[in-house]
Structures are given as structure tokens and as C-alpha cells.
């Protein structure tokens, strides 16, 4: 499984569509282990592009601070699960918390 995490200055970006990079972290859910990690610069913003682009990179899930409803629908259409309301910590900690069942999510900070 590959988890995509939008980043701003190395930590979770609270506004998905305005991130500087995406961390793409490959995990083994059964072993609860990280298998690899890569950093990707997103293409120039274009409506509907990120779900398709992340799908091409092999993403199965996105962990985000905030994401609009339409973007969530586009990810669902591309068979990519979305968790919103995560807090701005490192991608490694987010994935570790996800693997151990300790990932805490709050409100989606994006309302459009």
C-alpha cells in the first residue's frame, strides 16, 4: 500500500491543493512496516489533476489536513481512500500512527 501525504516545509500541509511536495510512503500493513519513501513535486495546479497523478504514482490512500468535498469525490473515483483532519506533523509520524492505529483526526480544515 502507498500513502500520499501533502507537505509544506516538511510537515503535513493543512491545505491539500497548496502543498509544495507529496511524500509517498510504501507500507506493509500486515507487518506494520515502512518499505520505502519518496518525495514528489506536484504538477502545476489544474482541477482534477492530483487524483489522477497520485494514482499514476501508485497511491492507495491520502492522509490530509483538509480537502474539499469535490476533491474527495475525485479521489474516490480513482480508487484512492482519503483520511482528512490529520494534524501537521511529519509524514513518517503520520504513517507510524496510522500503522499502530493511533492516527487521530479532527475536523476537515477545508470547507470548499
For each residue, the residues with C-beta under 8 A, 3 or more apart:
1: 26 27 28 29 60 61
2: 24 25 26 27 57 58 59 60 61
3: 24 25 27 59 60 61 62 63 94 95 98
4: 22 23 24 54 57 59 61 62 63 80
5: 12 22 23 24 25 62 63 64 91 94 95
6: 12 13 16 19 21 22 62 64 65
7: 10 11 12 13 19 20 21 22 23 39 91
8: 11 12 13 14 15 18 19 20
9: 20
10: 7 90
11: 7 8 88 89 90 91
12: 5 6 7 8 63 64 65 86 87 88 89 90 91 94
13: 6 7 8 16 18 19 20 64 65 88
14: 8 65 66 88 109
15: 8 18 19 65 66 109 110
16: 6 13 19 50 62 64 65 66 67 68 71 110
17: 45 50 67 68 71
18: 8 13 15
19: 6 7 8 13 15 16 22 42
20: 7 8 9 13 41
21: 6 7 39 40 41 42
22: 4 5 6 7 19 39 40 42 54 57
23: 4 5 7 37 38 39 91
24: 2 3 4 5 37 38 39 40 54 57 58 59
25: 2 3 5 34 36 37 91 92 95
26: 1 2 34 35 36 37
27: 1 2 3 32 33 34 35 95 99
28: 1 31 32 33 35
29: 1 32 99
30:
31: 28
32: 27 28 29 99 100
33: 27 28 99
34: 25 26 27 37 92 95 96 99
35: 26 27 28
36: 25 26
37: 23 24 25 26 34 91 92
38: 23 24
39: 7 21 22 23 24
40: 21 22 24 57
41: 20 21
42: 19 21 22 45 50 53
43: 46 49 53
44:
45: 17 42 49
46: 43 49
47:
48: 51 52 74
49: 43 45 46 52 53
50: 16 17 42 53 54 71 74
51: 48 54 55 71 74 75 77 78 80
52: 48 49 55 56 78
53: 42 43 49 50 56 57
54: 4 22 24 50 51 57 59 62 75 78 80
55: 51 52 58 59 78 79 80
56: 52 53
57: 2 4 22 24 40 53 54
58: 2 24 55
59: 2 3 4 24 54 55 62 80
60: 1 2 3 79 80 81
61: 1 2 3 4 80 81 82 83
62: 3 4 5 6 16 54 59 67 75 80 81 82 83
63: 3 4 5 12 83 86 94 95 98 103
64: 5 6 12 13 16 67 82 83 84 86
65: 6 12 13 14 15 16 84 85 86 87 88 109 110
66: 14 15 16 84 85 108 109 110
67: 16 17 62 64 71 72 75 82 84 108 110
68: 16 17 71 72 110 111 112
69: 72 73 112
70: 73 74 112
71: 16 17 50 51 67 68 74 75
72: 67 68 69 75 76 82 84
73: 69 70 76 77
74: 48 50 51 70 71 77 78
75: 51 54 62 67 71 72 78 80 81 82
76: 72 73 79 80 81 82
77: 51 73 74
78: 51 52 54 55 74 75
79: 55 60 76
80: 4 51 54 55 59 60 61 62 75 76
81: 60 61 62 75 76
82: 61 62 64 67 72 75 76
83: 61 62 63 64 86 98 103 105
84: 64 65 66 67 72 105 108 110
85: 65 66 105 106 107 108 109
86: 12 63 64 65 83 89 94 103 104 105
87: 12 65 104 106
88: 11 12 13 14 65
89: 11 12 86 93 94
90: 10 11 12 93 94
91: 5 7 11 12 23 25 37 94 95
92: 25 34 37 95 96
93: 89 90 96 97
94: 3 5 12 63 86 89 90 91 97 98 103
95: 3 5 25 27 34 63 91 92 98 99
96: 34 92 93 99 100
97: 93 94 100 102 103 104
98: 3 63 83 94 95 101 103
99: 27 29 32 33 34 95 96
100: 32 96 97
101: 98
102: 97
103: 63 83 86 94 97 98
104: 86 87 97
105: 83 84 85 86
106: 85 87
107: 85
108: 66 67 84 85 111
109: 14 15 65 66 85
110: 15 16 65 66 67 68 84
111: 68 108
112: 68 69 70
